[in-house]
Each structure stands twice: as C-alpha cells, then as structure tokens.
Amino acid sequence: MSTATDPAAAARHVERAKPRPYRFDRDWFSRNGVYVALALLIVVNVLITPNFVSTGNLRLQLVQVAPILIVALGMAVVIGTGGIDLSVGAVIALSAALIPLYIGYGPVAAVLVGLVAGVATGALGGTVIARFGIQPIVATLAIMVAGRGVANLVGSEIKSIRDPGLRELGSGGVLGVPYVVLAAGLVAVVVWFVVRKTTTGRQIVAVGGNLRAAALAGVPVRRVITTVYILSGVLAAFAGVLLAARLQASDPTRLGLFVELYAITAVVVGGTPLRGGQVRVLGTVAGALLMQLVTSTLIAQSAPDAVAQVAQAVIVVLAVYLQLGRKGSR
C-alpha cells in the first residue's frame, strides 16, 4: 500500500521529513574537542596577546611544554592499560639529582645514570603492580614518596651543572629549533609508532580494554604492564635530564613537583579515557599544548596563578564528563 492511501505511513513520512533539532554529539567532542579548544585559544591569543606570534614567544612556549609533553606521553601509555603513574615527578627529581654526582665521568655517563634510575623505578612499579596485584595508584604513590626522599638524600641541595655539553642540550638548537623541542617531537613520533604500528601497541590497548579477555587471548599481560611503567619511568627520567640541562642545576626539592598532575591533565584532556583501552598520542600532544597556553594566556593577562589552576581544574572536569558518554553507557 502506498503512502498516498495509508494515513499512518504518510504521517511517518512527514515526521521523517521534519528537520530534527540539533543534538550535542558528546562522543565527537570528546575525541576532537581538544583540537577545537586549542585552535580557538590560539586565535584568541593572536587577537589579544601582544607579540604572541613572535619567534621568541613561540620558542618559549614550546620549550616550557616539552618536558611535560614527554612525561605525558609515557603517562598516556600507562593510562592506556587502565593504570596510573604518580611517581613521574619524583623520577624527574631523582634523575636530575644524579647528574651532578656523575658528571665527572662525562655528560653521556651522567645522562645514562639518570635514565637507568628511570628504568629501575619504572620496573619496580610495574613489577609490584603486575606480579603482586597492588593497585597502580597505591604502588606509584609509594614510589613517589620514596623517590622524592631518595632524590633529596642524593642531591641534598641545589647543585649547578657547568658541563658545556649539557648546557648546550638545554639552551642550544638546530636551525632555531631548541634541542628540547626536537627531543619532545622525536619522543611523540616514537610513541605514536609503537602504539599504532606495533604488536606491543595493540597489546597495550587490549590489556586496557579487557584485561581478562586479553589474558585468555594469550597476551602477556604482566610483561605488557611492566613494560609501560618502564617506558613511563625512562621518559620521566629523560624529562629530568632536559630540565636539569635547561636550568643548569638540579633541585631535588622542587624539580618535577606536580608534574604528574600536569601530565595526567594533558592525557585526559587529549581524549585518552581513564578506564584504559585507548591511547591518543596526538590528543596528548594537543592537550599538553592547550594546558600550557591556558596558563600562559592567563599570565599574559595579569591573572594570578590561582586563577590558572582553577581554569585547568575546570577543563579537566569537563574532559572527564565528556568521556562518560551517554547515560545509558555509563
């Protein structure tokens, strides 16, 4: 029967033809909102912030965000498995505190010692979590406290770094691009390749998506969990090396303070869900840049630090809310 002779069918046809009201797509915004927010913030800064597009300002913004981005990339991989790593700030302090002690053996040896410290702390946290079933937040919190204490015992005080090679690493560059920015970019490319193009990346996502199903499918769950914490530890140690080189000093009390919170913020804002099962590398890069610009924008407008902290907190809450999805899928 045609719609011309069926009143009910004709009514349904008219109903479908009506323009539907706009419905906010939370899923789309959760995936892409960080890019939209970053683009809008850049436009706002171009309009209201003097010298925002100057070479000096852009260089400063990238140099400041580079260590946090490196830590955030390691954090994103950990969160991809459904875990969390609160020890990264302490690892930064420990790595930087070790450099002045071994700089007499050459800058390469000192840097390697700092990176080994990151590998050791990451392996410790990953082993405790994977082998003994300790909650990640508990295990890494303990390492955070202990690591900061060891850093203060080892470093004891602020020590300057006078090695020309490390100073060049912190302040030099190639074709106007600072070494620290190049290092952060290289780390982002490597992490993206591992996550998207390797078996390890697929295993990380599988463990975060459903640990039990991954184990039944033959995924080496314990090895994957240990590996991501080692990666997070070594990237945090690398960030500590870069910070010490840029500041030309190590300060075990203050260096790396609250970095774990900034890293988690960048990951969450970038769209990686805290429940695991996804790793959004490009989103993490955009999230780190967004949070850096939020802070610098407010400072440029003479807002106090407290306002910047509140703004970051609001952004994090909004990002987590968008990740919750529709009510039926919570």
N, C-alpha and C positions, 0 to 999 in steps of 0.2 A: 504494500500500500504506500503511495507517495505521500510526501508531506503536505501536498495540496488537499488531500482528503482525510488526513489524520491530524486532528487538532493537537493531540499530545506531542506528536513528532514535530509539528510546526512550532509549538511553544519551546521545545528543546532547541530547535534550530535558532530561534530568535534569541534564546538565552545565551547560546554559544557565540552568537554574533555580537553581543553586547561587549563593550570594552571593559576589561577586568581592571579593578583598582590595583595600583602598584603595591607589590608586597616586597618588603625588605628581605633581600637574599643574604641571610646571615652567613651561610656557608661560603658564598663567594667573597664576602667582605672579610671573613676570617682568613681566607687564603691570600687575598690581594690588598687588603686594607692598608698594610704597612707601606706598600708602594705608593698608594694614593696619598697617604698621610705625608710620606717623605717628599713627594713631588709638590704638594701644597705648601709644606713648610719651606721648601727651597724658594718657591715663588714669593711667599711672604717675606722671607729674608732679603731677597733681591729688591723688594719694594721698600722695606723699612730699615734694613740694617746697612749702615754706611760701609763701603769697601768690602761687602760680603763676597763678591766675585773676584776680589783681588787674589793674586797668586800667594801672597803671604798668608792671608786668612785661610784659603783652601788648604794650603800646606799644613798650617797649624791644626785645623780640624782633623785632617787625616792622620797626622802624627799622634794626636791625642787619642783617637779612637782605635788605632792599630793594635795595641796590646790587649784592649778589651775584646776586640773582634777575634783575636787569636784564641783567647780563653773561651769566648762564646762558642766558637766552632767546636772545640772539644766538648763543651757542655752540651751542645746540640746532639752530638753523637751519643753521649751518656743518656740524655733525656729520651732519645730515640728508642732505647731499650727499656724505658719505664723507670730509669733511675734518676739520681741527682748527685751532684758532687759539690759539697760545701767546702772542700779543702783547697780549692784552687788559689785563693788569696794567700793562704799560709805557704803553699808551694812557691808562689812568686817570691815571698819574703825569704824563704829558705834558699832558693836558687840564687837570689841576688846577694844574700849574706855570705854564701860560699865563694863567690867570685874573688873578693879581695884576699881571701886566705890562700888561694891557689894561683893568683895572677903572676906570682914569681916564676911559675913553670911555663908561662906564656899564655896569651889570651885564648888560644884554642883549647889548651888543657883546662883552663878555668871554666870556659863555657861548657865543656864536656862534663865536668864535675857537676855543674848546675843542672844540666839535662839529666844526668844519672840520678840526681836527687828526685827529679820529677818522675822518672821511670819507677824508682823504688817506692815512692809514696803511692803512685797510681797502682802498682802491682799489689801493695799491701791492702789498699782499699778494695780493689777488685777481688782479691783472694778471700778476704773476710766476707764480702757480700756473696760471692759465687759459691764458695765452699761451705760456709757456715750458716748461710741464710740470714745474716744480720741485715736489718733494713738499711738501705743506702743512706738515708738521712742521718741515721744514728752512727753508722760506721764513718762516714765522711766528716760528720761533726766532731767525732773524737779525734780524727786525724787533723782537722782544722786547729783544734785547741793544742794538740801535742806538737804539730808542725810549727805553729807560731811560737811556742815555747822553745823548741829546738833552735829556731831561727834567732831568737833573742839570746840564747846561750852561746850560739856560734858567733853571731855578729856582735853582740853585746852593746854596740853603739854605732852611730853613723860613721861610715868609713868611705873616704873618697877613692875614686878609681882614676888613676892617672895614665893608664896604658893607652898609647896613641891609637892602637888598633880598635879597642872597644869604644874609644871616644869617636872615632870615625864612623863606627857602626851606628852610634846613637845620633850623630849630627850630620853625617855625610849623605850622599845620594848619587844617583846616576841621572844625568840629563834633567836635573831639577827635581827628580822624584826621590824622596828620602828612602834610605835602606829599610827603615822600619815599616814603611808603607808597602814597599816591594815584598818584604817578608810576609806581611799580612795577606797580600794578594796571592802569593805563592801558596800559603797555607790554605786559603779558601779554595783554590783550584784543586789542590791535592785532596782535600776533604770531600769536595764535590765529586771528584773522580772515584774515590773509594766508595762513597755512598751510592752513587748512581750506576757505576760501571763494573763493580767487582762482586764476587760472591760474598765477601765479608759484609759489604753494604746491605745486600739482600738478607743476610743472616741477622744483622742488627735490627732491621725493620721487622723481621719475622719474630724475633725474641720480644720486641716491644709490643707487637700486635697481639700475640698469644704465646706466652712462654711455654705452657704445657703442650700446645699443639706443635710448637717448634721443636721441642724435645722429642716428641713422638715421631716427627718427620726426620729425625736424625741430625738436627742442627746441634753442634757442640755448644750448648748454652753456656756452660761455665767458662769455656775459653773465650766466647764472644764477650761476655760480661767483663771478664778480666781485661781483655784487650781494650775495650772502650775506656776503662778507667786508667789504663796505662797511657792511652792516647791523650786523655784529658790532662793527666799529670805532666806529660812531657811538653804539651803545648803551654800549660801554665808556667812551667819552668822556662820555656823559651821566651814567654812574655816577660818573665822576671829578668832574664838576661837583657832584653831590649830596653826595659825600663831602667835598669841599672846603667846601661850604656848611655841612654839619653840623659839621665840625671847626673851621670858621672859620680855616682855614690850609691851606697846601699844603706837602707834604713829599715832594719827588721821590725821595728815597731809600727811604722806607718805604711810601708810599701805593700801594695796588694790589699789594703784594707777595704772591705765592702766590694771587692771586685767580683766575688761570687754572686752577689745580688745583681750587679750590673750585667753580668753575663747571662744569668737566668732571665733577666728582663728582656735582653736582646733576643734570646731564643724564643720566649713566649710571644713577644710582640711580633716576631718574624713568622709566626704561624705554626711552629712545632708544638703539638699537643703534649701537655704534661703527662698524659697517660701512656705515651710512647706509641710506637708503630709507624712513625713518620720522622724524617729528618729533612727539614727545609733549609738547605745551606744558603741559597740566595736570599731567602727570607731573613735568615740570621744576620747576614751582611747588611741588609736594609734596616733591620731592627737596631743593630748597633749604631748605624749612621743616624737613624731617626732619634734615638735617645741622646746621642752626642749633640745633635742640632737643637733639640729641645732645651738642653741645658745651656748651650752657648747662646741661643736666641734670648732666653730669659736674662742671662747675664748681660748681654749687649743692651737690653732694655732696662738695665739697672735694677732688676728684680733680685731679692736676696736668695741665697742658696736654698732656704727652706721652701720657697715657692717652687723652685725647680724640682726638689724632692717630692713635693706634693703632686706636681704635674706628672712626674714619672710614675708615681703610685696609681694615679687615676688611669693612665694609659695601660698599665699592667692589668688592673681590674677589668677594664674594657676588653682587653685582648683575651683574658680568660673567659669572660662572659660570652664573647663571640665564639669561643671554642666549644662551649657547652652544647651548641646546636639547638635544634627544636626541642620542645618539652618532651615529646614522645621518644626522643633518642637519648635522653639523659640517663 
